[in-house]
Amino acid sequence: MGYFVYFLRCRDDSLYCGYTHDLVERVKLHRVGRASKYTRSRLPIVLVYSEPFSTQSLAMKREAEIKSFTRKKKLDLINKR
C-alpha cells in the first residue's frame, strides 16, 4: 500500500487536507473524532478527494502544495475527479 493525500468536507463546509498510508483507517479515525482536533469539532465529515502516491515524501510535498492553494483552487481540484 502507498500513501494518499486526501480532503474531507466537514459539517461547516470547511475542507481538511491530510496525508496517510492507510486511507480507510484514517477516515474511520476522523469519523469517530480521534484523528485531528480540527475535524473532531466539525463532525460529521465526508471524504471528497484522494490522490495516491508511491512514497511518503511525495505525499507530504503534495499535501504542502495543496494547503497553499486558495479555497477555489482546492474546490476545482475536488470537482475534477
C-alpha positions, -999 to 999 in steps of 0.1 A, spaced: 0 0 0 12 35 -8 4 69 6 -26 92 0 -33 129 2 -70 134 10 -97 161 15 -125 158 40 -155 181 38 -167 190 73 -201 198 87 -194 236 85 -184 231 48 -147 237 56 -121 214 40 -95 194 58 -64 182 39 -41 155 52 -19 125 41 -18 89 53 -6 55 44 -40 38 52 -68 59 39 -97 37 51 -84 36 86 -76 73 87 -111 82 76 -125 59 103 -105 77 129 -117 111 117 -153 99 118 -150 90 155 -131 121 164 -97 105 170 -77 118 140 -74 155 145 -86 183 167 -98 202 137 -122 176 124 -133 164 159 -152 196 164 -167 196 129 -182 162 126 -197 146 105 -170 145 78 -171 132 42 -142 120 22 -144 141 -11 -109 136 -27 -79 113 -25 -47 111 -46 -23 81 -44 15 84 -41 42 58 -41 62 74 -12 56 93 19 78 121 7 58 127 -24 26 127 -5 39 152 21 51 175 -7 18 174 -25 -1 180 8 20 211 14 14 223 -21 -24 218 -19 -25 235 15 -11 266 -2 -40 267 -27 -69 291 -24 -102 276 -15 -114 280 -51 -84 261 -64 -90 233 -38 -126 230 -49 -116 229 -85 -93 200 -78 -120 182 -59 -145 188 -87 -122 175 -114 -125 139 -100 
